[in-house]
Amino acid sequence: MNEKLKEKINEALSSVLPITLIVLVLSIIVIPMEVSIIVTFLMGAVLLIVGMGFFSLGADMAMMPMGEGMGTEITKVNKLWLMIGIIFLMGFVITIAEPDLEVLARQVSAIPDTILILTVAVGVGLFLVIALLRILFHISLPRLLVIFYGIALIISMFVPKNFIALAFDSGGVTTGPMTVPFILALGVGLASMRSDKDSHGDSFGLVALCSIGPIIAVMILGILYHPESSAYEQVVIAELDTMQDVSKQFALEFPTFIKEVIFALAPVCLFFIIFQALTRKFTKRKMIRMTIGIVYTFIGLVLFLTGVNVGFIPVGTFLGSELASPELKWLLIPLGMLMGYYIVAAEPAVHVLNKQVEEVSGGAIPASAMNLCLSIGVAVSVGLSMMRVLTGISIYWLLIPGYVIALLLSNFVPKMFTGIAFDSGGVASGPMTTTFLLPFAMGACIALDGNILTDAFGIVAMVAMTPLIAVQLMGLIYQRKINIIDDEDEDEFPVLCDDNELSVSNEILPKDSNNMEVE
């Protein structure tokens, strides 16, 4: 086996193992499950681990170099209108390629799938253009975030009540395993044209802005269609009696996800072929490596999506419905938080973001610190979502204060942390959230006779919101440590002369041939 692939699979194993063990322990001690459900879950976990390994390696070999290369070349275009057109087209195409979006569209019965997908793609394309203009003209990210989230909240006043949570969730599902690696690398490429001290920080924030676009676009669509309902299809747990039945269940679903991933990758590959034909950016050797990376990405996404959809959705629904029983519902919040803490590590795009952050920051922000912040943030968000399921409180009571706190923090933390924080929100709300945590919330909501549209839906939006606060708090701690180190350095090496004299406080004095220091 390829050593790099083996390393990636081992990383995936360490990420998925905790949530797998939690489910197994719950099935033994708290909630007895049928053997067929457990076997299906374990087979799904195996596919998920192997799929994450292939996907991570494929993203490193193909998606990241592709995005960064395109970003670098786009900056060489002299005409702004042409640059805007190319960026819009890239955002539009990569969004249509996102598997999570197609899954969401199939569940929203009030609006035709194609119209919803195109609406979201237009939203991402427009806001990717806004992200480009922000980098070009040094526009403050916090200022843009305040303006556009404010616009989203104003528009939401005119949107049908049952459609609001779905609109906010759409911003999370569009930043999934296909979109994130490409957009993150694109940001690095676009920022490379600048050599100022803020260029690295401005390479982040593209995912954050691209998450707002679908929210606003889907809200406007909701106003135009004024749908009476926007139901999410209820999960049905298949009755499987034998191992053969379990195997057949996976075998039947493989063609579906192969087709979805082909549909997802085809536009990206076509766009890249045209780009390479026009620019000759990559060498023949690099092209071969990237082609292999695309194959790895294809294999990884097929295995990952099959594993989570077939193996994890039934377990999530079953756990939620059982924990909502009168004698166990007090466990919903703590167990939801525990699962949220560990499940974010299984999101494939999270690993891509953490690696990008570590590289751009020169190791100053380690991946382990990012993992911890995201885990804490998602744990809090799932706990709050379970509280919504139990009490039925409006999502506004949580989202508005949360975003206000996040936007206020953006005025006090280093610029890079603001971009990273808002990017991390979109990254954390990936396929693991939509295929495990959302069914978990829906199962609990059904058991409690709640309103799925207003109480269960919105968990993706919650998962996208809390990391904004957690990562920025990490930024405050980081800044405080830097200030302490700077103060200690000043105490250890005091300035010995004024501005008109040569300062030697931090230099080693030269020595003469007798090893005597030159005075």
JOUR-V870078 format. One record per residue. RES is the residue in three letters. PSI is psi in degrees with one decimal (999 if undefined). OMEGA is omega as a letter, one per 20 degrees, with the letter a starting at -180 (none if undefined). D_FIRST is the distance of its C-alpha to the first C-alpha in whole Angstrom. Layout:
res:RES psi:PSI omega:OMEGA d_first:D_FIRST
res:RES psi:PSI omega:OMEGA d_first:D_FIRST
This chain:
res:MET psi:140.6 omega:r d_first:0
res:ASN psi:127.2 omega:a d_first:4
res:GLU psi:-38.3 omega:r d_first:6
res:LYS psi:-40.0 omega:r d_first:9
res:LEU psi:-40.9 omega:r d_first:7
res:LYS psi:-41.1 omega:r d_first:7
res:GLU psi:-42.3 omega:a d_first:10
res:LYS psi:-39.8 omega:r d_first:11
res:ILE psi:-38.7 omega:r d_first:11
res:ASN psi:-39.0 omega:r d_first:12
res:GLU psi:-42.7 omega:r d_first:15
res:ALA psi:-38.6 omega:r d_first:16
res:LEU psi:-44.9 omega:r d_first:16
res:SER psi:-26.5 omega:r d_first:19
res:SER psi:-39.4 omega:a d_first:20
res:VAL psi:-27.1 omega:a d_first:21
res:LEU psi:-44.0 omega:a d_first:21
res:PRO psi:-48.0 omega:a d_first:25
res:ILE psi:-32.4 omega:r d_first:26
res:THR psi:-43.8 omega:r d_first:25
res:LEU psi:-38.2 omega:r d_first:27
res:ILE psi:-45.5 omega:a d_first:30
res:VAL psi:-42.1 omega:a d_first:30
res:LEU psi:-42.4 omega:r d_first:29
res:VAL psi:-42.9 omega:r d_first:32
res:LEU psi:-38.9 omega:a d_first:34
res:SER psi:-24.7 omega:a d_first:34
res:ILE psi:-41.2 omega:a d_first:35
res:ILE psi:-43.5 omega:a d_first:38
res:VAL psi:-51.1 omega:a d_first:39
res:ILE psi:97.1 omega:r d_first:38
res:PRO psi:133.7 omega:r d_first:38
res:MET psi:153.2 omega:r d_first:35
res:GLU psi:147.0 omega:a d_first:35
res:VAL psi:-36.5 omega:a d_first:32
res:SER psi:-37.6 omega:r d_first:31
res:ILE psi:-42.8 omega:a d_first:31
res:ILE psi:-43.9 omega:r d_first:29
res:VAL psi:-42.4 omega:r d_first:26
res:THR psi:-42.2 omega:r d_first:26
res:PHE psi:-44.7 omega:a d_first:26
res:LEU psi:-39.8 omega:r d_first:23
res:MET psi:-38.7 omega:r d_first:21
res:GLY psi:-39.1 omega:r d_first:22
res:ALA psi:-40.0 omega:r d_first:20
res:VAL psi:-46.6 omega:r d_first:17
res:LEU psi:-39.1 omega:r d_first:17
res:LEU psi:-44.2 omega:a d_first:18
res:ILE psi:-49.8 omega:a d_first:15
res:VAL psi:-40.7 omega:r d_first:12
res:GLY psi:-42.8 omega:r d_first:15
res:MET psi:-38.5 omega:r d_first:16
res:GLY psi:-49.9 omega:r d_first:12
res:PHE psi:-43.4 omega:a d_first:12
res:PHE psi:-45.7 omega:a d_first:15
res:SER psi:-43.1 omega:r d_first:15
res:LEU psi:-41.0 omega:r d_first:13
res:GLY psi:-39.5 omega:r d_first:15
res:ALA psi:-40.8 omega:r d_first:18
res:ASP psi:-39.8 omega:a d_first:17
res:MET psi:-29.7 omega:a d_first:17
res:ALA psi:-59.9 omega:a d_first:19
res:MET psi:-43.1 omega:a d_first:22
res:MET psi:-51.3 omega:r d_first:23
res:PRO psi:-37.1 omega:r d_first:23
res:MET psi:-50.0 omega:a d_first:25
res:GLY psi:-44.2 omega:a d_first:28
res:GLU psi:-40.3 omega:r d_first:28
res:GLY psi:-43.8 omega:r d_first:29
res:MET psi:-41.8 omega:r d_first:31
res:GLY psi:-41.2 omega:r d_first:33
res:THR psi:-43.4 omega:a d_first:34
res:GLU psi:-35.3 omega:a d_first:35
res:ILE psi:-34.3 omega:a d_first:37
res:THR psi:-15.1 omega:r d_first:39
res:LYS psi:-7.8 omega:r d_first:40
res:VAL psi:126.9 omega:a d_first:42
res:ASN psi:-29.3 omega:a d_first:46
res:LYS psi:122.4 omega:a d_first:47
res:LEU psi:-41.0 omega:a d_first:47
res:TRP psi:-35.5 omega:r d_first:47
res:LEU psi:-40.3 omega:r d_first:45
res:MET psi:-42.9 omega:r d_first:42
res:ILE psi:-43.0 omega:r d_first:43
res:GLY psi:-42.7 omega:a d_first:43
res:ILE psi:-44.7 omega:a d_first:39
res:ILE psi:-43.2 omega:r d_first:38
res:PHE psi:-45.1 omega:a d_first:40
res:LEU psi:-40.2 omega:r d_first:38
res:MET psi:-45.3 omega:r d_first:35
res:GLY psi:-39.7 omega:r d_first:35
res:PHE psi:-47.5 omega:a d_first:37
res:VAL psi:-44.9 omega:a d_first:34
res:ILE psi:-29.0 omega:r d_first:31
res:THR psi:-42.9 omega:r d_first:33
res:ILE psi:-29.2 omega:a d_first:33
res:ALA psi:-6.4 omega:a d_first:30
res:GLU psi:115.9 omega:a d_first:29
res:PRO psi:-37.3 omega:a d_first:28
res:ASP psi:-35.9 omega:a d_first:30
res:LEU psi:-40.7 omega:r d_first:33
res:GLU psi:-38.1 omega:r d_first:33
res:VAL psi:-44.1 omega:r d_first:33
res:LEU psi:-44.3 omega:a d_first:36
res:ALA psi:-35.3 omega:a d_first:38
res:ARG psi:-25.0 omega:a d_first:38
res:GLN psi:-14.6 omega:a d_first:39
res:VAL psi:93.4 omega:a d_first:42
res:SER psi:-20.5 omega:a d_first:45
res:ALA psi:-20.2 omega:a d_first:47
res:ILE psi:135.0 omega:r d_first:46
res:PRO psi:141.5 omega:a d_first:44
res:ASP psi:-48.9 omega:a d_first:41
res:THR psi:-41.7 omega:a d_first:41
res:ILE psi:-42.0 omega:r d_first:44
res:LEU psi:-44.9 omega:a d_first:42
res:ILE psi:-45.6 omega:a d_first:38
res:LEU psi:-37.3 omega:r d_first:41
res:THR psi:-47.3 omega:r d_first:43
res:VAL psi:-41.2 omega:a d_first:40
res:ALA psi:-39.9 omega:r d_first:38
res:VAL psi:-42.1 omega:r d_first:41
res:GLY psi:-45.0 omega:r d_first:42
res:VAL psi:-43.2 omega:r d_first:38
res:GLY psi:-45.7 omega:a d_first:39
res:LEU psi:-42.0 omega:a d_first:43
res:PHE psi:-20.7 omega:r d_first:41
res:LEU psi:-35.2 omega:r d_first:38
res:VAL psi:-43.8 omega:r d_first:41
res:ILE psi:-39.1 omega:r d_first:43
res:ALA psi:-38.8 omega:r d_first:40
res:LEU psi:-47.5 omega:a d_first:40
res:LEU psi:-34.9 omega:r d_first:44
res:ARG psi:-43.4 omega:a d_first:44
res:ILE psi:-42.7 omega:a d_first:42
res:LEU psi:-42.1 omega:a d_first:44
res:PHE psi:15.0 omega:r d_first:47
res:HIS psi:43.2 omega:r d_first:46
res:ILE psi:138.7 omega:a d_first:47
res:SER psi:127.4 omega:r d_first:46
res:LEU psi:-48.3 omega:r d_first:44
res:PRO psi:-38.1 omega:a d_first:46
res:ARG psi:-44.7 omega:r d_first:49
res:LEU psi:-41.0 omega:a d_first:47
res:LEU psi:-42.1 omega:r d_first:45
res:VAL psi:-45.7 omega:a d_first:49
res:ILE psi:-49.5 omega:a d_first:50
res:PHE psi:-34.6 omega:r d_first:48
res:TYR psi:-33.1 omega:r d_first:47
res:GLY psi:-42.2 omega:r d_first:51
res:ILE psi:-42.3 omega:r d_first:51
res:ALA psi:-42.2 omega:a d_first:49
res:LEU psi:-37.8 omega:r d_first:51
res:ILE psi:-45.4 omega:r d_first:54
res:ILE psi:-36.3 omega:a d_first:53
res:SER psi:-20.4 omega:r d_first:51
res:MET psi:-20.5 omega:a d_first:55
res:PHE psi:3.1 omega:a d_first:56
res:VAL psi:140.6 omega:r d_first:53
res:PRO psi:137.4 omega:a d_first:53
res:LYS psi:-42.4 omega:a d_first:52
res:ASN psi:-8.6 omega:a d_first:50
res:PHE psi:-11.9 omega:a d_first:48
res:ILE psi:-49.4 omega:a d_first:47
res:ALA psi:-38.3 omega:r d_first:44
res:LEU psi:-39.0 omega:r d_first:42
res:ALA psi:-45.5 omega:r d_first:43
res:PHE psi:-36.6 omega:r d_first:42
res:ASP psi:-30.2 omega:a d_first:39
res:SER psi:-29.5 omega:r d_first:38
res:GLY psi:-27.7 omega:r d_first:38
res:GLY psi:-41.6 omega:a d_first:35
res:VAL psi:-20.9 omega:a d_first:33
res:THR psi:-18.5 omega:r d_first:33
res:THR psi:71.3 omega:a d_first:31
res:GLY psi:-158.4 omega:a d_first:28
res:PRO psi:-24.1 omega:r d_first:24
res:MET psi:-43.4 omega:a d_first:25
res:THR psi:-45.4 omega:a d_first:28
res:VAL psi:-52.1 omega:a d_first:27
res:PRO psi:-39.7 omega:a d_first:24
res:PHE psi:-47.9 omega:a d_first:27
res:ILE psi:-39.2 omega:r d_first:30
res:LEU psi:-46.5 omega:r d_first:29
res:ALA psi:-36.3 omega:r d_first:28
res:LEU psi:-40.4 omega:r d_first:31
res:GLY psi:-41.3 omega:r d_first:33
res:VAL psi:-42.5 omega:r d_first:32
res:GLY psi:-43.0 omega:r d_first:32
res:LEU psi:-39.7 omega:a d_first:36
res:ALA psi:-16.9 omega:a d_first:37
res:SER psi:-18.1 omega:a d_first:36
res:MET psi:-14.4 omega:r d_first:39
res:ARG psi:145.4 omega:a d_first:41
res:SER psi:10.5 omega:a d_first:41
res:ASP psi:170.7 omega:a d_first:43
res:LYS psi:-18.6 omega:a d_first:42
res:ASP psi:0.9 omega:a d_first:41
res:SER psi:-41.5 omega:r d_first:39
res:HIS psi:-42.5 omega:r d_first:36
res:GLY psi:-36.0 omega:a d_first:37
res:ASP psi:-9.6 omega:r d_first:38
res:SER psi:-19.5 omega:r d_first:35
res:PHE psi:158.5 omega:r d_first:34
res:GLY psi:-13.9 omega:r d_first:37
res:LEU psi:-44.7 omega:r d_first:36
res:VAL psi:-39.3 omega:a d_first:34
res:ALA psi:-48.9 omega:a d_first:37
res:LEU psi:-37.8 omega:r d_first:39
res:CYS psi:-16.0 omega:r d_first:37
res:SER psi:-25.8 omega:a d_first:37
res:ILE psi:-36.8 omega:a d_first:41
res:GLY psi:-51.8 omega:r d_first:42
res:PRO psi:-34.3 omega:r d_first:41
res:ILE psi:-50.8 omega:a d_first:43
res:ILE psi:-43.4 omega:a d_first:46
res:ALA psi:-43.1 omega:a d_first:45
res:VAL psi:-34.1 omega:r d_first:45
res:MET psi:-44.5 omega:r d_first:48
res:ILE psi:-40.1 omega:r d_first:50
res:LEU psi:-40.0 omega:r d_first:48
res:GLY psi:-36.7 omega:r d_first:50
res:ILE psi:-42.3 omega:a d_first:53
res:LEU psi:-42.3 omega:a d_first:53
res:TYR psi:-27.3 omega:a d_first:52
res:HIS psi:60.7 omega:a d_first:54
res:PRO psi:139.5 omega:r d_first:52
res:GLU psi:-27.4 omega:r d_first:53
res:SER psi:157.5 omega:r d_first:50
res:SER psi:54.4 omega:a d_first:46
res:ALA psi:143.1 omega:r d_first:45
res:TYR psi:128.9 omega:a d_first:41
res:GLU psi:126.4 omega:a d_first:40
res:GLN psi:137.2 omega:a d_first:40
res:VAL psi:132.6 omega:r d_first:37
res:VAL psi:125.3 omega:a d_first:38
res:ILE psi:118.9 omega:a d_first:36
res:ALA psi:146.2 omega:r d_first:35
res:GLU psi:113.6 omega:a d_first:36
res:LEU psi:122.2 omega:a d_first:34
res:ASP psi:-30.0 omega:a d_first:35
res:THR psi:167.9 omega:r d_first:32
res:MET psi:-32.8 omega:r d_first:28
res:GLN psi:-38.9 omega:r d_first:29
res:ASP psi:-41.3 omega:r d_first:30
res:VAL psi:-46.4 omega:r d_first:28
res:SER psi:-41.0 omega:r d_first:25
res:LYS psi:-36.6 omega:r d_first:28
res:GLN psi:-44.7 omega:r d_first:28
res:PHE psi:-42.3 omega:a d_first:25
res:ALA psi:-36.6 omega:a d_first:25
res:LEU psi:-30.8 omega:a d_first:28
res:GLU psi:-21.9 omega:a d_first:27
res:PHE psi:-48.9 omega:a d_first:24
res:PRO psi:-35.7 omega:r d_first:26
res:THR psi:-46.3 omega:a d_first:28
res:PHE psi:-26.6 omega:r d_first:25
res:ILE psi:-44.3 omega:r d_first:23
res:LYS psi:-43.4 omega:a d_first:27
res:GLU psi:-43.6 omega:a d_first:27
res:VAL psi:-37.4 omega:r d_first:24
res:ILE psi:-45.2 omega:r d_first:25
res:PHE psi:-35.3 omega:a d_first:29
res:ALA psi:-42.3 omega:a d_first:27
res:LEU psi:-27.8 omega:a d_first:25
res:ALA psi:-49.3 omega:r d_first:27
res:PRO psi:-38.2 omega:a d_first:30
res:VAL psi:-46.0 omega:a d_first:28
res:CYS psi:-42.6 omega:r d_first:26
res:LEU psi:-45.1 omega:r d_first:30
res:PHE psi:-41.4 omega:a d_first:31
res:PHE psi:-39.3 omega:r d_first:29
res:ILE psi:-43.6 omega:r d_first:29
res:ILE psi:-43.6 omega:r d_first:33
res:PHE psi:-46.7 omega:a d_first:33
res:GLN psi:-37.7 omega:r d_first:31
res:ALA psi:-33.0 omega:a d_first:33
res:LEU psi:-32.6 omega:a d_first:36
res:THR psi:-24.7 omega:a d_first:35
res:ARG psi:41.5 omega:a d_first:32
res:LYS psi:-41.0 omega:a d_first:31
res:PHE psi:144.4 omega:r d_first:27
res:THR psi:167.2 omega:a d_first:26
res:LYS psi:-42.9 omega:r d_first:25
res:ARG psi:-41.6 omega:r d_first:22
res:LYS psi:-37.7 omega:r d_first:21
res:MET psi:-40.8 omega:r d_first:22
res:ILE psi:-44.3 omega:r d_first:19
res:ARG psi:-42.2 omega:a d_first:17
res:MET psi:-33.7 omega:r d_first:19
res:THR psi:-43.1 omega:r d_first:19
res:ILE psi:-38.8 omega:r d_first:15
res:GLY psi:-37.6 omega:r d_first:15
res:ILE psi:-38.4 omega:r d_first:18
res:VAL psi:-43.8 omega:r d_first:16
res:TYR psi:-41.6 omega:r d_first:13
res:THR psi:-42.7 omega:r d_first:17
res:PHE psi:-51.2 omega:a d_first:18
res:ILE psi:-45.1 omega:a d_first:15
res:GLY psi:-44.4 omega:a d_first:15
res:LEU psi:-39.4 omega:r d_first:19
res:VAL psi:-48.3 omega:a d_first:20
res:LEU psi:-43.6 omega:a d_first:18
res:PHE psi:-50.7 omega:a d_first:19
res:LEU psi:-37.0 omega:r d_first:23
res:THR psi:-43.9 omega:a d_first:23
res:GLY psi:-47.4 omega:a d_first:22
res:VAL psi:-36.2 omega:a d_first:24
res:ASN psi:-40.1 omega:a d_first:27
res:VAL psi:-39.5 omega:a d_first:27
res:GLY psi:-31.3 omega:a d_first:26
res:PHE psi:-34.7 omega:a d_first:27
res:ILE psi:-47.5 omega:r d_first:31
res:PRO psi:-39.8 omega:a d_first:32
res:VAL psi:-41.8 omega:r d_first:32
res:GLY psi:-45.2 omega:r d_first:33
res:THR psi:-44.9 omega:a d_first:36
res:PHE psi:-44.8 omega:r d_first:37
res:LEU psi:-45.1 omega:a d_first:36
res:GLY psi:-44.6 omega:a d_first:39
res:SER psi:-37.6 omega:a d_first:41
res:GLU psi:-39.0 omega:r d_first:41
res:LEU psi:-17.9 omega:r d_first:42
res:ALA psi:0.7 omega:r d_first:44
res:SER psi:152.7 omega:a d_first:47
res:PRO psi:-38.7 omega:a d_first:50
res:GLU psi:-13.0 omega:a d_first:49
res:LEU psi:-7.8 omega:a d_first:45
res:LYS psi:-18.0 omega:r d_first:46
res:TRP psi:-15.8 omega:r d_first:46
res:LEU psi:-11.5 omega:a d_first:43
res:LEU psi:-48.3 omega:a d_first:42
res:ILE psi:-54.7 omega:a d_first:42
res:PRO psi:-40.4 omega:r d_first:40
res:LEU psi:-35.3 omega:r d_first:37
res:GLY psi:-42.4 omega:r d_first:37
res:MET psi:-40.9 omega:r d_first:36
res:LEU psi:-44.5 omega:r d_first:34
res:MET psi:-38.2 omega:r d_first:32
res:GLY psi:-37.6 omega:a d_first:32
res:TYR psi:-42.2 omega:a d_first:31
res:TYR psi:-25.7 omega:a d_first:28
res:ILE psi:-25.9 omega:a d_first:27
res:VAL psi:-28.4 omega:r d_first:27
res:ALA psi:-17.8 omega:r d_first:24
res:ALA psi:-1.5 omega:r d_first:22
res:GLU psi:121.7 omega:a d_first:24
res:PRO psi:-37.3 omega:a d_first:21
res:ALA psi:-23.0 omega:r d_first:24
res:VAL psi:-42.0 omega:a d_first:25
res:HIS psi:-36.3 omega:r d_first:21
res:VAL psi:-46.0 omega:r d_first:22
res:LEU psi:-46.8 omega:a d_first:26
res:ASN psi:-39.8 omega:r d_first:25
res:LYS psi:-41.3 omega:r d_first:23
res:GLN psi:-42.7 omega:r d_first:26
res:VAL psi:-44.8 omega:a d_first:28
res:GLU psi:-40.2 omega:a d_first:27
res:GLU psi:-47.5 omega:a d_first:27
res:VAL psi:-34.9 omega:a d_first:30
res:SER psi:1.0 omega:a d_first:32
res:GLY psi:29.1 omega:r d_first:30
res:GLY psi:-2.5 omega:r d_first:29
res:ALA psi:-28.3 omega:r d_first:32
res:ILE psi:91.0 omega:a d_first:31
res:PRO psi:154.2 omega:a d_first:28
res:ALA psi:-32.6 omega:a d_first:26
res:SER psi:-38.4 omega:r d_first:27
res:ALA psi:-40.2 omega:r d_first:30
res:MET psi:-43.7 omega:r d_first:29
res:ASN psi:-44.0 omega:a d_first:28
res:LEU psi:-45.8 omega:a d_first:31
res:CYS psi:-44.4 omega:r d_first:33
res:LEU psi:-39.4 omega:r d_first:31
res:SER psi:-44.5 omega:r d_first:31
res:ILE psi:-44.6 omega:a d_first:35
res:GLY psi:-45.6 omega:a d_first:36
res:VAL psi:-36.5 omega:r d_first:34
res:ALA psi:-45.4 omega:r d_first:35
res:VAL psi:-42.6 omega:a d_first:39
res:SER psi:-40.0 omega:r d_first:39
res:VAL psi:-38.4 omega:r d_first:38
res:GLY psi:-44.4 omega:r d_first:40
res:LEU psi:-35.7 omega:r d_first:43
res:SER psi:-38.7 omega:r d_first:42
res:MET psi:-33.4 omega:r d_first:42
res:MET psi:-38.3 omega:r d_first:46
res:ARG psi:-41.4 omega:r d_first:46
res:VAL psi:-40.7 omega:a d_first:46
res:LEU psi:-35.8 omega:a d_first:48
res:THR psi:-22.9 omega:a d_first:51
res:GLY psi:17.9 omega:a d_first:50
res:ILE psi:152.4 omega:a d_first:51
res:SER psi:144.1 omega:r d_first:51
res:ILE psi:-24.1 omega:r d_first:47
res:TYR psi:-35.6 omega:a d_first:50
res:TRP psi:-16.1 omega:r d_first:51
res:LEU psi:-43.5 omega:a d_first:47
res:LEU psi:-45.3 omega:a d_first:46
res:ILE psi:-51.9 omega:r d_first:49
res:PRO psi:-38.2 omega:a d_first:49
res:GLY psi:-47.4 omega:a d_first:46
res:TYR psi:-32.6 omega:r d_first:45
res:VAL psi:-46.0 omega:r d_first:49
res:ILE psi:-44.9 omega:a d_first:47
res:ALA psi:-42.7 omega:a d_first:44
res:LEU psi:-34.4 omega:r d_first:46
res:LEU psi:-41.5 omega:r d_first:49
res:LEU psi:-30.7 omega:a d_first:46
res:SER psi:-16.6 omega:r d_first:45
res:ASN psi:-8.9 omega:a d_first:48
res:PHE psi:-9.1 omega:a d_first:47
res:VAL psi:158.7 omega:r d_first:44
res:PRO psi:145.8 omega:a d_first:42
res:LYS psi:-38.4 omega:a d_first:42
res:MET psi:-39.2 omega:a d_first:38
res:PHE psi:-31.5 omega:r d_first:38
res:THR psi:-47.4 omega:r d_first:40
res:GLY psi:-44.2 omega:r d_first:37
res:ILE psi:-43.4 omega:a d_first:34
res:ALA psi:-49.1 omega:a d_first:36
res:PHE psi:-27.7 omega:r d_first:37
res:ASP psi:-40.2 omega:a d_first:34
res:SER psi:-29.5 omega:r d_first:32
res:GLY psi:-45.9 omega:r d_first:34
res:GLY psi:-35.7 omega:a d_first:33
res:VAL psi:-39.3 omega:a d_first:29
res:ALA psi:-27.6 omega:a d_first:30
res:SER psi:67.8 omega:a d_first:31
res:GLY psi:-156.4 omega:a d_first:28
res:PRO psi:-29.1 omega:r d_first:27
res:MET psi:-34.4 omega:r d_first:27
res:THR psi:-45.4 omega:a d_first:31
res:THR psi:-23.6 omega:a d_first:32
res:THR psi:-4.1 omega:r d_first:30
res:PHE psi:-55.0 omega:a d_first:30
res:LEU psi:-39.8 omega:r d_first:33
res:LEU psi:-47.7 omega:r d_first:35
res:PRO psi:-34.8 omega:r d_first:35
res:PHE psi:-47.2 omega:r d_first:36
res:ALA psi:-38.4 omega:a d_first:39
res:MET psi:-41.8 omega:r d_first:40
res:GLY psi:-42.9 omega:r d_first:40
res:ALA psi:-40.4 omega:a d_first:42
res:CYS psi:-41.9 omega:r d_first:45
res:ILE psi:-44.2 omega:a d_first:45
res:ALA psi:-30.3 omega:a d_first:46
res:LEU psi:6.3 omega:a d_first:48
res:ASP psi:37.7 omega:r d_first:50
res:GLY psi:-178.4 omega:r d_first:49
res:ASN psi:109.5 omega:a d_first:49
res:ILE psi:-39.8 omega:a d_first:45
res:LEU psi:-35.3 omega:a d_first:46
res:THR psi:-25.1 omega:a d_first:47
res:ASP psi:-43.1 omega:a d_first:46
res:ALA psi:-47.9 omega:r d_first:42
res:PHE psi:143.7 omega:a d_first:42
res:GLY psi:-9.2 omega:r d_first:41
res:ILE psi:-31.9 omega:r d_first:39
res:VAL psi:-41.3 omega:r d_first:36
res:ALA psi:-38.3 omega:r d_first:39
res:MET psi:-43.1 omega:r d_first:39
res:VAL psi:-32.0 omega:r d_first:36
res:ALA psi:-18.6 omega:a d_first:36
res:MET psi:-47.1 omega:a d_first:39
res:THR psi:-33.3 omega:r d_first:39
res:PRO psi:-23.9 omega:r d_first:36
res:LEU psi:-39.6 omega:a d_first:38
res:ILE psi:-44.9 omega:a d_first:41
res:ALA psi:-45.5 omega:a d_first:38
res:VAL psi:-36.5 omega:r d_first:36
res:GLN psi:-33.2 omega:r d_first:40
res:LEU psi:-37.0 omega:r d_first:41
res:MET psi:-37.6 omega:r d_first:38
res:GLY psi:-38.6 omega:r d_first:39
res:LEU psi:-42.8 omega:r d_first:43
res:ILE psi:-42.8 omega:r d_first:41
res:TYR psi:-46.4 omega:a d_first:39
res:GLN psi:-38.1 omega:r d_first:43
res:ARG psi:-41.0 omega:r d_first:45
res:LYS psi:-39.9 omega:r d_first:42
res:ILE psi:-42.2 omega:r d_first:43
res:ASN psi:-39.6 omega:r d_first:46
res:ILE psi:-42.5 omega:r d_first:47
res:ILE psi:-42.4 omega:r d_first:45
res:ASP psi:-40.2 omega:r d_first:47
res:ASP psi:-41.1 omega:r d_first:50
res:GLU psi:-38.4 omega:r d_first:49
res:ASP psi:-38.7 omega:r d_first:49
res:GLU psi:-36.5 omega:r d_first:52
res:ASP psi:-37.5 omega:a d_first:54
res:GLU psi:-35.3 omega:a d_first:52
res:PHE psi:76.0 omega:a d_first:53
res:PRO psi:150.4 omega:r d_first:56
res:VAL psi:124.8 omega:a d_first:57
res:LEU psi:-5.3 omega:a d_first:60
res:CYS psi:166.4 omega:a d_first:62
res:ASP psi:-173.1 omega:a d_first:63
res:ASP psi:-20.6 omega:a d_first:62
res:ASN psi:0.3 omega:a d_first:64
res:GLU psi:159.8 omega:r d_first:62
res:LEU psi:121.8 omega:r d_first:59
res:SER psi:130.0 omega:r d_first:57
res:VAL psi:19.5 omega:a d_first:55
res:SER psi:-28.7 omega:a d_first:54
res:ASN psi:18.6 omega:a d_first:50
res:GLU psi:153.2 omega:r d_first:50
res:ILE psi:123.8 omega:a d_first:50
res:LEU psi:143.5 omega:r d_first:54
res:PRO psi:155.9 omega:a d_first:54
res:LYS psi:150.2 omega:r d_first:55
res:ASP psi:-174.9 omega:a d_first:58
res:SER psi:-19.4 omega:r d_first:58
res:ASN psi:16.6 omega:a d_first:59
res:ASN psi:23.7 omega:r d_first:56
res:MET psi:136.0 omega:a d_first:59
res:GLU psi:136.9 omega:r d_first:58
res:VAL psi:124.7 omega:a d_first:60
res:GLU psi:999 omega:none d_first:62
